[in-house]
Amino acid sequence: MDDMNTLRLRVISQQNLHCAGCERTAEYTLTRIPGVKSVKANHKTQIIEVDMSLNGEDIEKVKAELKWIGYEVEVV
């Protein structure tokens, strides 16, 4: 059974995604989390889409990893 869903996050911190390099950093960081299938970050919209198995712990792990690299996010 495929439990993959898309988690949409918006960067809300003062430090935001400025360029394609920022997008790649966020994408690389999140694809290393078990259960994450793919990540697409967009510096123009400040939206990060994560295809993953969704549960509360995994969502908090994604948010914590983004915070570790400097981005505070909210679920949209």
Secondary structure as UniProt FT lines:
FT   STRAND          4..11
FT   HELIX           20..31
FT   TURN            34..35
FT   STRAND          36..42
FT   TURN            43..46
FT   STRAND          47..53
FT   HELIX           56..68
FT   TURN            69..70
FT   STRAND          73..75
//
